Amino acid sequence: MSKQTVLIIGSIWVEPNSSAAGSRMLQLISRFFQQHWNITFASAAVKGEKAMDLNSIGVEEVAIELNQSTFDVFVKELDPTIVLFDRFMIEEQFGWRVAEKCPNALRILDTEDLHCLRKTRHKALKEKRIFSKNDLLKEDITKREIASILRCDLSLMISTFEMDLLQNFFKIDKKLLHHLPFLLSQIDKTQVASWKNFDERKHFTMIGNFLHAPNVDAVLLLKNTIWKQIRKQLPNSELHIYGAYPTQQILELHHKKEGFLVKGYVPSPEIIVRNIKVVLAPLRFGAGIKGKLTEAMVFGAPSVTTSIGAEGMHGQFPWNGFVTDDFEDFAQKAVAIYTDEKLWVAAQQNGVAIINSHYDQEKNGSLLIDKINEIQKNLTEHRVANFLGSILQHQTLQSTKYMSKWIEAKNKLQ
C-alpha cells in the first residue's frame, strides 16, 4: 500500500499535560508515525498556551474555519487517505465535507468517551435519581452521537463498557467499532525497582482537568464530605489537588489548616504521582477510562475510586486499591491503604498487572493498524454492509450541507 496521509480534525489543539484526551491523541499520532504516515492536524479552535507545538514532532498544523468552503479546498488539495475526527461534534461539522470532497478517505471517529453516557449520567445525578441505560434513549445528544458513529467507517472506543453498550444495547455492528484503550509502555522490574517505597511517599492527591465536569464534582465531594473523615484519622496528611483550568470555585477550596491544598496546573503529573502515596478519584458520573487512574498505576501509586471511575479499565484483574460507591467507606478505604504497607504493596502490584495486560501499546497499536488496513482493502463492501450509515450520510449531506452553506452566505452579508 502506498504511503498514507492522515488528517486529524481536532475539537481543540493537543494538550497532553492538561487532559487524558490530549495524551491519547499524542499516543495515536505516535502510532501513526511508526507507520511512517504523513500527518496533518487541523482545528478551528483558538490555540491555548498549554497546547503542544505539533510541528516540532513533524506534524503539520493547519487552522481551519467552521462553515467555510475554504475547508473544502484545503481537504481536496491534501487528499488524505484517512481522516480522523476527534469527538462526534467534529464529525457533524466536517464529516459531510470530507465525504463529498474525499469520498475514498477512510473516516474514523475517535469518541474519546461516549459523551451521551457522561451527559446523561450527569443529568440523573443532578435530578437525584439512579441512572438507567434507557435514559440514553430520551436524549438528543445520544441520537447525534450514535448517528455519527454509524456514518463513520470505524469508531475507536476507549472502554470495554462502552463497547458492550454500543453492541448489545444499541445493536451497532461490531465491524464499525474497535476497542482502543490508552497505548502505554509495559512496566518492567527495573521501573518498579526505581519507584519510591511505602515509607518514602506521603499525602493524597487528585489530578484532573477542571473543564471536565466530573472532576469538579469529585473535588467538591472530597472537600465537603470525604476529606474531613480522612483527616480526622490522619491529622498530618494532606490532599493535593492538581489540574489545568481551575475555576475560582475550585481555587477558593484551598485551606491550609485543613490540609486541603489546591495546587492548580502541573506541567508533568509524573513528578507528583511518583511521590504521592494514594490517588483519590470519587467520580460520581462520567464515561470512558480515566487517565488519572492509569497514571497512578504507571507511577506506582494505589488509588481509591468509584465503580464509574474503574469502569471498563481492569477486566477481571483486581483493582490497584479499592473501588467503592459509599463515601464513608471510601474514606475508610483511603485510610486503610494509606496506613497498611501490605495492602499498599499488593495494590501497587495489581496496577502493574492491569497496565501490562490491558494497555500494551505494541499489541493494541498493531491491532489498530491491522483493522485500518483491513477496512481500507474492502472499503466499498464495508460501506455497502453499513446500510444505516449510508442512509444517515445521505440525509446529512442534504440537510447539514445546505444549513452550513446558508450560514456561510449569511456571514458574508454581515
Secondary structure, DSSP 4 states (H G I P E B T S, - for coil): -PPPEEEEEESS---TTT-HHHHHHHHHHHHHHHTT-EEEEEESSPPPTT---GGGGTPEEEE--TT-THHHHHHHHH--SEEEEESHHHHHHHHHHHHHH-TTSEEEEE-SS-HHHHHHHHHHHHTTS---GGGGGG-HHHHHHHHHHHHSSEEEE--HHHHHIIIIIS---GGGEEE----BPPP-HHHHHHS--GGG---EEEE--TTSHHHHHHHHHIIIIIHHHHHHH-TT--EEEE-SS--HHHHTT-BGGGTEEEEE--S-HHHHHTT-SEEEE--SS--S--HHHHHHHHTT--EEE-HHHHTTTSTTSPPSEEE-S-HHHHHHHHHHHHH-HHHHHHHHHHHHHHHHHH-BHHHHHHHHHHHHHHHHHTHHHHHHH-HHHHHHHHHHHHHHHHHHHHHHHHHHH-
